[in-house]
Amino acid sequence: MELYFRDNFFNAGYTEIMNHAQEQAGYLDLKSAWGSSLDVYDRSGLACSGKFRMLSNRWEIDRADGYPLGVLRARFSFFSKKYEYDAGQRGIYEVSAPAFSQDYEIAGTDGSVVARFQRTSGWFSSGAFMLSNTSDQLDSYELVAVVMGVHAINKRRNSAASSSST
């Protein structure tokens, strides 16, 4: 499944999730300009939620009923961007991209690529993304929350780097 979605400049409000035919396939509820939590809705209602754990850089994703789906965290790497998505019994997935690339791959423990996403917006605009999912274990709307988690972790890193250099 291929989905297109975006962040808002102030990280608050609703944004549409579109499919490859440019039809609305759901929407994101970006909860607050002061935080990074969000809800992901498919056509039938709330699919999942994403948020940072208290005092942590781990992005937690829960089903609509509050049951944990997985946890995303950044991994240390010199020449690439690496993240790990622990989906519990469904496995641990590596999310990675070359150092200056905006094209990410999500691979299972066996190394097979189960999804890809890329940032399609420019440097000075809010994040816009294209997700292509071929996984039978990870729902596309769950992966939207993963992508937005990667985006939120990157924004936190950039904010921390800019505040420490001033």
Secondary structure as UniProt FT lines:
FT   STRAND          2..6
FT   TURN            9..10
FT   STRAND          12..19
FT   TURN            20..21
FT   STRAND          24..31
FT   STRAND          38..42
FT   TURN            43..44
FT   STRAND          45..52
FT   TURN            54..55
FT   STRAND          59..63
FT   TURN            64..65
FT   STRAND          68..75
FT   STRAND          80..86
FT   HELIX           88..90
FT   STRAND          92..98
FT   TURN            99..100
FT   STRAND          103..107
FT   TURN            109..110
FT   STRAND          113..119
FT   TURN            123..124
FT   STRAND          128..133
FT   HELIX           140..164
//
